[in-house]
Amino acid sequence: MPTRLKSFIGMLLLVTMVIVYALVATTVATYRLADSEWYIHLAFFGLSGLLWVVPAMFVISWMLKPSKKEIERNKQ
């Protein structure tokens, strides 16, 4: 798969993932943390703010990995 196509697909995946993740995290916080203390809110939003990085890391590493054709082309 060409690098430009992988970058485009990865960008769409990342944008979609961040939007869905933000909506889910906010919904969980609204319904589960309504009566919680401030430090519970801080811990939840701190953890959920960092948790999306893990799947994004895999998408970005896939985007940056060269295709087999590019590897063969660079060997020559």
N, CA, C, O and CB atoms as a CASP TS submission, in Angstrom:
PFRMAT TS
TARGET T0000
AUTHOR 0000-0000-0000
METHOD Language model
MODEL 1
PARENT N/A
ATOM      1  N   MET     1       0.856  -1.167   0.000  1.00  0.00           N
ATOM      2  CA  MET     1       0.000   0.000   0.000  1.00  0.00           C
ATOM      3  C   MET     1       0.908   1.238   0.000  1.00  0.00           C
ATOM      4  O   MET     1       1.866   1.308   0.770  1.00  0.00           O
ATOM      5  CB  MET     1      -0.977  -0.006   1.234  1.00  0.00           C
ATOM      6  N   PRO     2       0.609   2.188  -0.846  1.00  0.00           N
ATOM      7  CA  PRO     2       1.428   3.410  -0.899  1.00  0.00           C
ATOM      8  C   PRO     2       1.388   4.186   0.421  1.00  0.00           C
ATOM      9  O   PRO     2       0.391   4.172   1.144  1.00  0.00           O
ATOM     10  CB  PRO     2       0.951   4.313  -2.042  1.00  0.00           C
ATOM     11  N   THR     3       2.477   4.845   0.703  1.00  0.00           N
ATOM     12  CA  THR     3       2.607   5.582   1.958  1.00  0.00           C
ATOM     13  C   THR     3       1.555   6.688   2.082  1.00  0.00           C
ATOM     14  O   THR     3       1.022   6.922   3.166  1.00  0.00           O
ATOM     15  CB  THR     3       4.006   6.182   2.068  1.00  0.00           C
ATOM     16  N   ARG     4       1.263   7.356   0.987  1.00  0.00           N
ATOM     17  CA  ARG     4       0.270   8.441   1.041  1.00  0.00           C
ATOM     18  C   ARG     4      -1.111   7.909   1.386  1.00  0.00           C
ATOM     19  O   ARG     4      -1.857   8.545   2.131  1.00  0.00           O
ATOM     20  CB  ARG     4       0.218   9.189  -0.297  1.00  0.00           C
ATOM     21  N   LEU     5      -1.454   6.741   0.846  1.00  0.00           N
ATOM     22  CA  LEU     5      -2.751   6.138   1.150  1.00  0.00           C
ATOM     23  C   LEU     5      -2.795   5.686   2.614  1.00  0.00           C
ATOM     24  O   LEU     5      -3.804   5.877   3.291  1.00  0.00           O
ATOM     25  CB  LEU     5      -3.029   4.941   0.205  1.00  0.00           C
ATOM     26  N   LYS     6      -1.718   5.096   3.094  1.00  0.00           N
ATOM     27  CA  LYS     6      -1.662   4.686   4.494  1.00  0.00           C
ATOM     28  C   LYS     6      -1.778   5.893   5.416  1.00  0.00           C
ATOM     29  O   LYS     6      -2.447   5.820   6.447  1.00  0.00           O
ATOM     30  CB  LYS     6      -0.363   3.925   4.780  1.00  0.00           C
ATOM     31  N   SER     7      -1.145   6.986   5.063  1.00  0.00           N
ATOM     32  CA  SER     7      -1.228   8.199   5.874  1.00  0.00           C
ATOM     33  C   SER     7      -2.652   8.745   5.904  1.00  0.00           C
ATOM     34  O   SER     7      -3.131   9.191   6.946  1.00  0.00           O
ATOM     35  CB  SER     7      -0.268   9.263   5.339  1.00  0.00           C
ATOM     36  N   PHE     8      -3.317   8.708   4.769  1.00  0.00           N
ATOM     37  CA  PHE     8      -4.695   9.200   4.702  1.00  0.00           C
ATOM     38  C   PHE     8      -5.629   8.327   5.538  1.00  0.00           C
ATOM     39  O   PHE     8      -6.448   8.837   6.301  1.00  0.00           O
ATOM     40  CB  PHE     8      -5.178   9.245   3.244  1.00  0.00           C
ATOM     41  N   ILE     9      -5.501   7.012   5.389  1.00  0.00           N
ATOM     42  CA  ILE     9      -6.333   6.082   6.161  1.00  0.00           C
ATOM     43  C   ILE     9      -6.035   6.232   7.649  1.00  0.00           C
ATOM     44  O   ILE     9      -6.955   6.253   8.467  1.00  0.00           O
ATOM     45  CB  ILE     9      -6.094   4.618   5.705  1.00  0.00           C
ATOM     46  N   GLY    10      -4.760   6.335   8.002  1.00  0.00           N
ATOM     47  CA  GLY    10      -4.383   6.515   9.399  1.00  0.00           C
ATOM     48  C   GLY    10      -4.924   7.800   9.979  1.00  0.00           C
ATOM     49  O   GLY    10      -5.363   7.823  11.129  1.00  0.00           O
ATOM     50  N   MET    11      -4.902   8.873   9.205  1.00  0.00           N
ATOM     51  CA  MET    11      -5.446  10.146   9.666  1.00  0.00           C
ATOM     52  C   MET    11      -6.943  10.031   9.927  1.00  0.00           C
ATOM     53  O   MET    11      -7.443  10.536  10.933  1.00  0.00           O
ATOM     54  CB  MET    11      -5.170  11.251   8.640  1.00  0.00           C
ATOM     55  N   LEU    12      -7.656   9.366   9.020  1.00  0.00           N
ATOM     56  CA  LEU    12      -9.088   9.180   9.234  1.00  0.00           C
ATOM     57  C   LEU    12      -9.361   8.326  10.469  1.00  0.00           C
ATOM     58  O   LEU    12     -10.279   8.610  11.238  1.00  0.00           O
ATOM     59  CB  LEU    12      -9.726   8.539   8.005  1.00  0.00           C
ATOM     60  N   LEU    13      -8.560   7.280  10.654  1.00  0.00           N
ATOM     61  CA  LEU    13      -8.705   6.439  11.842  1.00  0.00           C
ATOM     62  C   LEU    13      -8.442   7.222  13.124  1.00  0.00           C
ATOM     63  O   LEU    13      -9.188   7.097  14.096  1.00  0.00           O
ATOM     64  CB  LEU    13      -7.759   5.247  11.762  1.00  0.00           C
ATOM     65  N   LEU    14      -7.398   8.017  13.128  1.00  0.00           N
ATOM     66  CA  LEU    14      -7.060   8.785  14.319  1.00  0.00           C
ATOM     67  C   LEU    14      -8.129   9.809  14.679  1.00  0.00           C
ATOM     68  O   LEU    14      -8.511   9.935  15.842  1.00  0.00           O
ATOM     69  CB  LEU    14      -5.739   9.481  14.120  1.00  0.00           C
ATOM     70  N   VAL    15      -8.606  10.531  13.685  1.00  0.00           N
ATOM     71  CA  VAL    15      -9.643  11.541  13.946  1.00  0.00           C
ATOM     72  C   VAL    15     -10.916  10.877  14.451  1.00  0.00           C
ATOM     73  O   VAL    15     -11.532  11.350  15.406  1.00  0.00           O
ATOM     74  CB  VAL    15      -9.943  12.363  12.669  1.00  0.00           C
ATOM     75  N   THR    16     -11.310   9.781  13.812  1.00  0.00           N
ATOM     76  CA  THR    16     -12.512   9.063  14.230  1.00  0.00           C
ATOM     77  C   THR    16     -12.338   8.500  15.636  1.00  0.00           C
ATOM     78  O   THR    16     -13.244   8.593  16.465  1.00  0.00           O
ATOM     79  CB  THR    16     -12.836   7.931  13.240  1.00  0.00           C
ATOM     80  N   MET    17     -11.181   7.921  15.897  1.00  0.00           N
ATOM     81  CA  MET    17     -10.921   7.334  17.206  1.00  0.00           C
ATOM     82  C   MET    17     -10.954   8.385  18.311  1.00  0.00           C
ATOM     83  O   MET    17     -11.523   8.139  19.375  1.00  0.00           O
ATOM     84  CB  MET    17      -9.576   6.624  17.204  1.00  0.00           C
ATOM     85  N   VAL    18     -10.362   9.537  18.081  1.00  0.00           N
ATOM     86  CA  VAL    18     -10.332  10.576  19.108  1.00  0.00           C
ATOM     87  C   VAL    18     -11.738  11.119  19.374  1.00  0.00           C
ATOM     88  O   VAL    18     -12.097  11.364  20.526  1.00  0.00           O
ATOM     89  CB  VAL    18      -9.392  11.719  18.686  1.00  0.00           C
ATOM     90  N   ILE    19     -12.517  11.303  18.344  1.00  0.00           N
ATOM     91  CA  ILE    19     -13.888  11.806  18.528  1.00  0.00           C
ATOM     92  C   ILE    19     -14.726  10.806  19.302  1.00  0.00           C
ATOM     93  O   ILE    19     -15.402  11.173  20.263  1.00  0.00           O
ATOM     94  CB  ILE    19     -14.549  12.104  17.170  1.00  0.00           C
ATOM     95  N   VAL    20     -14.687   9.544  18.894  1.00  0.00           N
ATOM     96  CA  VAL    20     -15.477   8.511  19.573  1.00  0.00           C
ATOM     97  C   VAL    20     -14.993   8.339  21.010  1.00  0.00           C
ATOM     98  O   VAL    20     -15.800   8.226  21.933  1.00  0.00           O
ATOM     99  CB  VAL    20     -15.390   7.164  18.812  1.00  0.00           C
ATOM    100  N   TYR    21     -13.682   8.320  21.195  1.00  0.00           N
ATOM    101  CA  TYR    21     -13.123   8.154  22.539  1.00  0.00           C
ATOM    102  C   TYR    21     -13.530   9.307  23.454  1.00  0.00           C
ATOM    103  O   TYR    21     -13.882   9.086  24.613  1.00  0.00           O
ATOM    104  CB  TYR    21     -11.593   8.053  22.472  1.00  0.00           C
ATOM    105  N   ALA    22     -13.483  10.516  22.946  1.00  0.00           N
ATOM    106  CA  ALA    22     -13.871  11.674  23.760  1.00  0.00           C
ATOM    107  C   ALA    22     -15.345  11.619  24.142  1.00  0.00           C
ATOM    108  O   ALA    22     -15.707  11.939  25.274  1.00  0.00           O
ATOM    109  CB  ALA    22     -13.578  12.974  23.009  1.00  0.00           C
ATOM    110  N   LEU    23     -16.190  11.217  23.209  1.00  0.00           N
ATOM    111  CA  LEU    23     -17.620  11.107  23.510  1.00  0.00           C
ATOM    112  C   LEU    23     -17.887  10.022  24.548  1.00  0.00           C
ATOM    113  O   LEU    23     -18.690  10.217  25.461  1.00  0.00           O
ATOM    114  CB  LEU    23     -18.412  10.814  22.234  1.00  0.00           C
ATOM    115  N   VAL    24     -17.217   8.879  24.410  1.00  0.00           N
ATOM    116  CA  VAL    24     -17.410   7.783  25.369  1.00  0.00           C
ATOM    117  C   VAL    24     -16.890   8.182  26.751  1.00  0.00           C
ATOM    118  O   VAL    24     -17.563   7.946  27.754  1.00  0.00           O
ATOM    119  CB  VAL    24     -16.695   6.500  24.880  1.00  0.00           C
ATOM    120  N   ALA    25     -15.713   8.779  26.812  1.00  0.00           N
ATOM    121  CA  ALA    25     -15.145   9.179  28.104  1.00  0.00           C
ATOM    122  C   ALA    25     -16.020  10.228  28.792  1.00  0.00           C
ATOM    123  O   ALA    25     -16.214  10.181  30.006  1.00  0.00           O
ATOM    124  CB  ALA    25     -13.720   9.726  27.914  1.00  0.00           C
ATOM    125  N   THR    26     -16.536  11.157  28.024  1.00  0.00           N
ATOM    126  CA  THR    26     -17.406  12.185  28.605  1.00  0.00           C
ATOM    127  C   THR    26     -18.721  11.591  29.080  1.00  0.00           C
ATOM    128  O   THR    26     -19.236  11.976  30.129  1.00  0.00           O
ATOM    129  CB  THR    26     -17.674  13.294  27.589  1.00  0.00           C
ATOM    130  N   THR    27     -19.266  10.656  28.314  1.00  0.00           N
ATOM    131  CA  THR    27     -20.515  10.004  28.714  1.00  0.00           C
ATOM    132  C   THR    27     -20.320   9.196  29.991  1.00  0.00           C
ATOM    133  O   THR    27     -21.147   9.260  30.901  1.00  0.00           O
ATOM    134  CB  THR    27     -21.033   9.095  27.587  1.00  0.00           C
ATOM    135  N   VAL    28     -19.240   8.444  30.062  1.00  0.00           N
ATOM    136  CA  VAL    28     -18.955   7.673  31.281  1.00  0.00           C
ATOM    137  C   VAL    28     -18.785   8.609  32.458  1.00  0.00           C
ATOM    138  O   VAL    28     -19.316   8.345  33.537  1.00  0.00           O
ATOM    139  CB  VAL    28     -17.689   6.805  31.105  1.00  0.00           C
ATOM    140  N   ALA    29     -18.064   9.688  32.276  1.00  0.00           N
ATOM    141  CA  ALA    29     -17.855  10.644  33.367  1.00  0.00           C
ATOM    142  C   ALA    29     -19.162  11.282  33.810  1.00  0.00           C
ATOM    143  O   ALA    29     -19.378  11.495  35.003  1.00  0.00           O
ATOM    144  CB  ALA    29     -16.871  11.728  32.942  1.00  0.00           C
ATOM    145  N   THR    30     -20.025  11.585  32.868  1.00  0.00           N
ATOM    146  CA  THR    30     -21.293  12.234  33.205  1.00  0.00           C
ATOM    147  C   THR    30     -22.195  11.321  34.020  1.00  0.00           C
ATOM    148  O   THR    30     -22.799  11.756  35.000  1.00  0.00           O
ATOM    149  CB  THR    30     -22.012  12.672  31.939  1.00  0.00           C
ATOM    150  N   TYR    31     -22.287  10.060  33.620  1.00  0.00           N
ATOM    151  CA  TYR    31     -23.208   9.152  34.288  1.00  0.00           C
ATOM    152  C   TYR    31     -22.615   8.465  35.513  1.00  0.00           C
ATOM    153  O   TYR    31     -23.355   8.136  36.441  1.00  0.00           O
ATOM    154  CB  TYR    31     -23.671   8.119  33.323  1.00  0.00           C
ATOM    155  N   ARG    32     -21.320   8.241  35.546  1.00  0.00           N
ATOM    156  CA  ARG    32     -20.717   7.496  36.658  1.00  0.00           C
ATOM    157  C   ARG    32     -20.071   8.387  37.715  1.00  0.00           C
ATOM    158  O   ARG    32     -19.974   7.991  38.876  1.00  0.00           O
ATOM    159  CB  ARG    32     -19.686   6.544  36.125  1.00  0.00           C
ATOM    160  N   LEU    33     -19.635   9.567  37.336  1.00  0.00           N
ATOM    161  CA  LEU    33     -18.882  10.398  38.260  1.00  0.00           C
ATOM    162  C   LEU    33     -19.637  11.631  38.733  1.00  0.00           C
ATOM    163  O   LEU    33     -19.031  12.556  39.274  1.00  0.00           O
ATOM    164  CB  LEU    33     -17.611  10.818  37.622  1.00  0.00           C
ATOM    165  N   ALA    34     -20.921  11.658  38.541  1.00  0.00           N
ATOM    166  CA  ALA    34     -21.691  12.863  38.859  1.00  0.00           C
ATOM    167  C   ALA    34     -21.571  13.260  40.330  1.00  0.00           C
ATOM    168  O   ALA    34     -21.469  14.448  40.635  1.00  0.00           O
ATOM    169  CB  ALA    34     -23.153  12.650  38.506  1.00  0.00           C
ATOM    170  N   ASP    35     -21.582  12.303  41.235  1.00  0.00           N
ATOM    171  CA  ASP    35     -21.547  12.612  42.668  1.00  0.00           C
ATOM    172  C   ASP    35     -20.196  12.329  43.306  1.00  0.00           C
ATOM    173  O   ASP    35     -20.089  12.272  44.531  1.00  0.00           O
ATOM    174  CB  ASP    35     -22.608  11.824  43.387  1.00  0.00           C
ATOM    175  N   SER    36     -19.170  12.154  42.494  1.00  0.00           N
ATOM    176  CA  SER    36     -17.844  11.814  43.023  1.00  0.00           C
ATOM    177  C   SER    36     -17.095  13.063  43.464  1.00  0.00           C
ATOM    178  O   SER    36     -17.448  14.190  43.116  1.00  0.00           O
ATOM    179  CB  SER    36     -17.024  11.056  41.973  1.00  0.00           C
ATOM    180  N   GLU    37     -16.060  12.819  44.235  1.00  0.00           N
ATOM    181  CA  GLU    37     -15.208  13.904  44.714  1.00  0.00           C
ATOM    182  C   GLU    37     -14.332  14.428  43.577  1.00  0.00           C
ATOM    183  O   GLU    37     -14.225  13.800  42.524  1.00  0.00           O
ATOM    184  CB  GLU    37     -14.332  13.428  45.894  1.00  0.00           C
ATOM    185  N   TRP    38     -13.705  15.593  43.803  1.00  0.00           N
ATOM    186  CA  TRP    38     -12.893  16.241  42.778  1.00  0.00           C
ATOM    187  C   TRP    38     -11.688  15.410  42.403  1.00  0.00           C
ATOM    188  O   TRP    38     -11.288  15.410  41.238  1.00  0.00           O
ATOM    189  CB  TRP    38     -12.446  17.600  43.246  1.00  0.00           C
ATOM    190  N   TYR    39     -11.093  14.698  43.351  1.00  0.00           N
ATOM    191  CA  TYR    39      -9.894  13.917  43.045  1.00  0.00           C
ATOM    192  C   TYR    39     -10.223  12.676  42.205  1.00  0.00           C
ATOM    193  O   TYR    39      -9.368  12.184  41.469  1.00  0.00           O
ATOM    194  CB  TYR    39      -9.197  13.498  44.342  1.00  0.00           C
ATOM    195  N   ILE    40     -11.443  12.177  42.312  1.00  0.00           N
ATOM    196  CA  ILE    40     -11.877  11.076  41.438  1.00  0.00           C
ATOM    197  C   ILE    40     -12.008  11.591  40.010  1.00  0.00           C
ATOM    198  O   ILE    40     -11.599  10.920  39.062  1.00  0.00           O
ATOM    199  CB  ILE    40     -13.231  10.466  41.928  1.00  0.00           C
ATOM    200  N   HIS    41     -12.576  12.775  39.860  1.00  0.00           N
ATOM    201  CA  HIS    41     -12.675  13.397  38.538  1.00  0.00           C
ATOM    202  C   HIS    41     -11.285  13.632  37.945  1.00  0.00           C
ATOM    203  O   HIS    41     -11.043  13.341  36.774  1.00  0.00           O
ATOM    204  CB  HIS    41     -13.450  14.728  38.624  1.00  0.00           C
ATOM    205  N   LEU    42     -10.388  14.157  38.758  1.00  0.00           N
ATOM    206  CA  LEU    42      -9.027  14.418  38.298  1.00  0.00           C
ATOM    207  C   LEU    42      -8.337  13.137  37.852  1.00  0.00           C
ATOM    208  O   LEU    42      -7.689  13.110  36.805  1.00  0.00           O
ATOM    209  CB  LEU    42      -8.215  15.091  39.400  1.00  0.00           C
ATOM    210  N   ALA    43      -8.471  12.084  38.633  1.00  0.00           N
ATOM    211  CA  ALA    43      -7.849  10.802  38.273  1.00  0.00           C
ATOM    212  C   ALA    43      -8.469  10.227  37.001  1.00  0.00           C
ATOM    213  O   ALA    43      -7.751   9.736  36.130  1.00  0.00           O
ATOM    214  CB  ALA    43      -7.990   9.794  39.427  1.00  0.00           C
ATOM    215  N   PHE    44      -9.803  10.284  36.889  1.00  0.00           N
ATOM    216  CA  PHE    44     -10.466   9.739  35.710  1.00  0.00           C
ATOM    217  C   PHE    44     -10.055  10.486  34.443  1.00  0.00           C
ATOM    218  O   PHE    44      -9.685   9.868  33.445  1.00  0.00           O
ATOM    219  CB  PHE    44     -11.981   9.797  35.883  1.00  0.00           C
ATOM    220  N   PHE    45     -10.120  11.801  34.486  1.00  0.00           N
ATOM    221  CA  PHE    45      -9.786  12.571  33.290  1.00  0.00           C
ATOM    222  C   PHE    45      -8.294  12.537  32.981  1.00  0.00           C
ATOM    223  O   PHE    45      -7.899  12.610  31.818  1.00  0.00           O
ATOM    224  CB  PHE    45     -10.240  14.005  33.455  1.00  0.00           C
ATOM    225  N   GLY    46      -7.474  12.426  34.007  1.00  0.00           N
ATOM    226  CA  GLY    46      -6.043  12.255  33.760  1.00  0.00           C
ATOM    227  C   GLY    46      -5.743  10.923  33.082  1.00  0.00           C
ATOM    228  O   GLY    46      -4.981  10.870  32.117  1.00  0.00           O
ATOM    229  N   LEU    47      -6.343   9.851  33.587  1.00  0.00           N
ATOM    230  CA  LEU    47      -6.133   8.532  33.002  1.00  0.00           C
ATOM    231  C   LEU    47      -6.758   8.425  31.612  1.00  0.00           C
ATOM    232  O   LEU    47      -6.127   7.934  30.676  1.00  0.00           O
ATOM    233  CB  LEU    47      -6.710   7.458  33.915  1.00  0.00           C
ATOM    234  N   SER    48      -7.990   8.884  31.487  1.00  0.00           N
ATOM    235  CA  SER    48      -8.641   8.784  30.180  1.00  0.00           C
ATOM    236  C   SER    48      -8.017   9.734  29.159  1.00  0.00           C
ATOM    237  O   SER    48      -8.100   9.492  27.955  1.00  0.00           O
ATOM    238  CB  SER    48     -10.132   9.077  30.315  1.00  0.00           C
ATOM    239  N   GLY    49      -7.401  10.802  29.628  1.00  0.00           N
ATOM    240  CA  GLY    49      -6.710  11.705  28.716  1.00  0.00           C
ATOM    241  C   GLY    49      -5.437  11.101  28.156  1.00  0.00           C
ATOM    242  O   GLY    49      -5.008  11.469  27.062  1.00  0.00           O
ATOM    243  N   LEU    50      -4.831  10.188  28.883  1.00  0.00           N
ATOM    244  CA  LEU    50      -3.613   9.532  28.418  1.00  0.00           C
ATOM    245  C   LEU    50      -3.879   8.188  27.746  1.00  0.00           C
ATOM    246  O   LEU    50      -3.046   7.712  26.975  1.00  0.00           O
ATOM    247  CB  LEU    50      -2.669   9.337  29.574  1.00  0.00           C
ATOM    248  N   LEU    51      -5.004   7.582  28.021  1.00  0.00           N
ATOM    249  CA  LEU    51      -5.279   6.233  27.544  1.00  0.00           C
ATOM    250  C   LEU    51      -5.446   6.145  26.025  1.00  0.00           C
ATOM    251  O   LEU    51      -5.153   5.102  25.439  1.00  0.00           O
ATOM    252  CB  LEU    51      -6.515   5.711  28.212  1.00  0.00           C
ATOM    253  N   TRP    52      -5.904   7.199  25.387  1.00  0.00           N
ATOM    254  CA  TRP    52      -6.102   7.150  23.939  1.00  0.00           C
ATOM    255  C   TRP    52      -4.779   7.101  23.178  1.00  0.00           C
ATOM    256  O   TRP    52      -4.756   6.778  21.990  1.00  0.00           O
ATOM    257  CB  TRP    52      -6.910   8.352  23.485  1.00  0.00           C
ATOM    258  N   VAL    53      -3.683   7.419  23.857  1.00  0.00           N
ATOM    259  CA  VAL    53      -2.376   7.437  23.206  1.00  0.00           C
ATOM    260  C   VAL    53      -1.951   6.031  22.777  1.00  0.00           C
ATOM    261  O   VAL    53      -1.281   5.876  21.756  1.00  0.00           O
ATOM    262  CB  VAL    53      -1.326   8.041  24.145  1.00  0.00           C
ATOM    263  N   VAL    54      -2.332   5.007  23.541  1.00  0.00           N
ATOM    264  CA  VAL    54      -1.907   3.634  23.232  1.00  0.00           C
ATOM    265  C   VAL    54      -2.411   3.170  21.862  1.00  0.00           C
ATOM    266  O   VAL    54      -1.594   2.747  21.044  1.00  0.00           O
ATOM    267  CB  VAL    54      -2.406   2.674  24.315  1.00  0.00           C
ATOM    268  N   PRO    55      -3.721   3.229  21.569  1.00  0.00           N
ATOM    269  CA  PRO    55      -4.135   2.817  20.220  1.00  0.00           C
ATOM    270  C   PRO    55      -3.626   3.768  19.132  1.00  0.00           C
ATOM    271  O   PRO    55      -3.356   3.342  18.009  1.00  0.00           O
ATOM    272  CB  PRO    55      -5.655   2.732  20.149  1.00  0.00           C
ATOM    273  N   ALA    56      -3.496   5.047  19.465  1.00  0.00           N
ATOM    274  CA  ALA    56      -2.978   5.995  18.476  1.00  0.00           C
ATOM    275  C   ALA    56      -1.538   5.677  18.119  1.00  0.00           C
ATOM    276  O   ALA    56      -1.121   5.870  16.977  1.00  0.00           O
ATOM    277  CB  ALA    56      -3.081   7.427  19.000  1.00  0.00           C
ATOM    278  N   MET    57      -0.780   5.191  19.088  1.00  0.00           N
ATOM    279  CA  MET    57       0.611   4.817  18.846  1.00  0.00           C
ATOM    280  C   MET    57       0.697   3.687  17.820  1.00  0.00           C
ATOM    281  O   MET    57       1.569   3.703  16.952  1.00  0.00           O
ATOM    282  CB  MET    57       1.292   4.397  20.161  1.00  0.00           C
ATOM    283  N   PHE    58      -0.194   2.717  17.913  1.00  0.00           N
ATOM    284  CA  PHE    58      -0.188   1.616  16.957  1.00  0.00           C
ATOM    285  C   PHE    58      -0.589   2.069  15.554  1.00  0.00           C
ATOM    286  O   PHE    58      -0.023   1.606  14.563  1.00  0.00           O
ATOM    287  CB  PHE    58      -1.120   0.517  17.429  1.00  0.00           C
ATOM    288  N   VAL    59      -1.556   2.966  15.472  1.00  0.00           N
ATOM    289  CA  VAL    59      -1.974   3.477  14.161  1.00  0.00           C
ATOM    290  C   VAL    59      -0.840   4.281  13.527  1.00  0.00           C
ATOM    291  O   VAL    59      -0.573   4.144  12.333  1.00  0.00           O
ATOM    292  CB  VAL    59      -3.250   4.353  14.291  1.00  0.00           C
ATOM    293  N   ILE    60      -0.182   5.108  14.312  1.00  0.00           N
ATOM    294  CA  ILE    60       0.907   5.927  13.772  1.00  0.00           C
ATOM    295  C   ILE    60       2.088   5.062  13.356  1.00  0.00           C
ATOM    296  O   ILE    60       2.709   5.322  12.326  1.00  0.00           O
ATOM    297  CB  ILE    60       1.358   6.967  14.802  1.00  0.00           C
ATOM    298  N   SER    61       2.406   4.038  14.141  1.00  0.00           N
ATOM    299  CA  SER    61       3.519   3.164  13.746  1.00  0.00           C
ATOM    300  C   SER    61       3.176   2.399  12.477  1.00  0.00           C
ATOM    301  O   SER    61       4.063   2.151  11.660  1.00  0.00           O
ATOM    302  CB  SER    61       3.865   2.180  14.879  1.00  0.00           C
ATOM    303  N   TRP    62       1.919   2.018  12.285  1.00  0.00           N
ATOM    304  CA  TRP    62       1.502   1.366  11.045  1.00  0.00           C
ATOM    305  C   TRP    62       1.612   2.334   9.867  1.00  0.00           C
ATOM    306  O   TRP    62       2.037   1.955   8.776  1.00  0.00           O
ATOM    307  CB  TRP    62       0.059   0.838  11.172  1.00  0.00           C
ATOM    308  N   MET    63       1.225   3.582  10.101  1.00  0.00           N
ATOM    309  CA  MET    63       1.292   4.586   9.034  1.00  0.00           C
ATOM    310  C   MET    63       2.728   4.815   8.574  1.00  0.00           C
ATOM    311  O   MET    63       2.974   4.988   7.380  1.00  0.00           O
ATOM    312  CB  MET    63       0.680   5.906   9.509  1.00  0.00           C
ATOM    313  N   LEU    64       3.670   4.818   9.500  1.00  0.00           N
ATOM    314  CA  LEU    64       5.047   5.155   9.173  1.00  0.00           C
ATOM    315  C   LEU    64       5.872   3.982   8.668  1.00  0.00           C
ATOM    316  O   LEU    64       6.970   4.170   8.145  1.00  0.00           O
ATOM    317  CB  LEU    64       5.707   5.732  10.363  1.00  0.00           C
ATOM    318  N   LYS    65       5.347   2.774   8.824  1.00  0.00           N
ATOM    319  CA  LYS    65       6.081   1.599   8.370  1.00  0.00           C
ATOM    320  C   LYS    65       6.093   1.573   6.838  1.00  0.00           C
ATOM    321  O   LYS    65       5.034   1.650   6.216  1.00  0.00           O
ATOM    322  CB  LYS    65       5.449   0.293   8.944  1.00  0.00           C
ATOM    323  N   PRO    66       7.270   1.465   6.225  1.00  0.00           N
ATOM    324  CA  PRO    66       7.322   1.459   4.756  1.00  0.00           C
ATOM    325  C   PRO    66       6.744   0.155   4.194  1.00  0.00           C
ATOM    326  O   PRO    66       6.799  -0.895   4.834  1.00  0.00           O
ATOM    327  CB  PRO    66       8.779   1.649   4.266  1.00  0.00           C
ATOM    328  N   SER    67       6.199   0.253   3.002  1.00  0.00           N
ATOM    329  CA  SER    67       5.645  -0.929   2.360  1.00  0.00           C
ATOM    330  C   SER    67       6.781  -1.816   1.845  1.00  0.00           C
ATOM    331  O   SER    67       7.938  -1.399   1.793  1.00  0.00           O
ATOM    332  CB  SER    67       4.694  -0.529   1.205  1.00  0.00           C
ATOM    333  N   LYS    68       6.429  -3.039   1.469  1.00  0.00           N
ATOM    334  CA  LYS    68       7.440  -3.976   0.971  1.00  0.00           C
ATOM    335  C   LYS    68       8.072  -3.462  -0.325  1.00  0.00           C
ATOM    336  O   LYS    68       9.270  -3.634  -0.546  1.00  0.00           O
ATOM    337  CB  LYS    68       6.816  -5.366   0.741  1.00  0.00           C
ATOM    338  N   LYS    69       7.268  -2.836  -1.173  1.00  0.00           N
ATOM    339  CA  LYS    69       7.803  -2.286  -2.417  1.00  0.00           C
ATOM    340  C   LYS    69       8.812  -1.194  -2.135  1.00  0.00           C
ATOM    341  O   LYS    69       9.851  -1.132  -2.792  1.00  0.00           O
ATOM    342  CB  LYS    69       6.680  -1.744  -3.293  1.00  0.00           C
ATOM    343  N   GLU    70       8.532  -0.333  -1.175  1.00  0.00           N
ATOM    344  CA  GLU    70       9.464   0.745  -0.846  1.00  0.00           C
ATOM    345  C   GLU    70      10.770   0.193  -0.257  1.00  0.00           C
ATOM    346  O   GLU    70      11.849   0.729  -0.513  1.00  0.00           O
ATOM    347  CB  GLU    70       8.811   1.727   0.142  1.00  0.00           C
ATOM    348  N   ILE    71      10.662  -0.872   0.527  1.00  0.00           N
ATOM    349  CA  ILE    71      11.862  -1.478   1.089  1.00  0.00           C
ATOM    350  C   ILE    71      12.723  -2.083  -0.026  1.00  0.00           C
ATOM    351  O   ILE    71      13.944  -1.923  -0.030  1.00  0.00           O
ATOM    352  CB  ILE    71      11.486  -2.558   2.131  1.00  0.00           C
ATOM    353  N   GLU    72      12.083  -2.773  -0.964  1.00  0.00           N
ATOM    354  CA  GLU    72      12.818  -3.362  -2.091  1.00  0.00           C
ATOM    355  C   GLU    72      13.434  -2.285  -2.966  1.00  0.00           C
ATOM    356  O   GLU    72      14.563  -2.430  -3.434  1.00  0.00           O
ATOM    357  CB  GLU    72      11.895  -4.249  -2.931  1.00  0.00           C
ATOM    358  N   ARG    73      12.693  -1.201  -3.188  1.00  0.00           N
ATOM    359  CA  ARG    73      13.180  -0.114  -4.010  1.00  0.00           C
ATOM    360  C   ARG    73      14.408   0.551  -3.380  1.00  0.00           C
ATOM    361  O   ARG    73      15.334   0.950  -4.087  1.00  0.00           O
ATOM    362  CB  ARG    73      12.074   0.911  -4.228  1.00  0.00           C
ATOM    363  N   ASN    74      14.411   0.668  -2.060  1.00  0.00           N
ATOM    364  CA  ASN    74      15.536   1.297  -1.368  1.00  0.00           C
ATOM    365  C   ASN    74      16.765   0.399  -1.324  1.00  0.00           C
ATOM    366  O   ASN    74      17.883   0.898  -1.190  1.00  0.00           O
ATOM    367  CB  ASN    74      15.132   1.674   0.041  1.00  0.00           C
ATOM    368  N   LYS    75      16.583  -0.916  -1.435  1.00  0.00           N
ATOM    369  CA  LYS    75      17.706  -1.842  -1.419  1.00  0.00           C
ATOM    370  C   LYS    75      18.506  -1.756  -2.736  1.00  0.00           C
ATOM    371  O   LYS    75      19.712  -2.001  -2.755  1.00  0.00           O
ATOM    372  CB  LYS    75      17.202  -3.284  -1.187  1.00  0.00           C
ATOM    373  N   GLN    76      17.838  -1.416  -3.797  1.00  0.00           N
ATOM    374  CA  GLN    76      18.494  -1.404  -5.109  1.00  0.00           C
ATOM    375  C   GLN    76      19.332  -0.186  -5.317  1.00  0.00           C
ATOM    376  O   GLN    76      19.946  -0.033  -6.373  1.00  0.00           O
ATOM    377  CB  GLN    76      17.485  -1.495  -6.201  1.00  0.00           C
TER
END
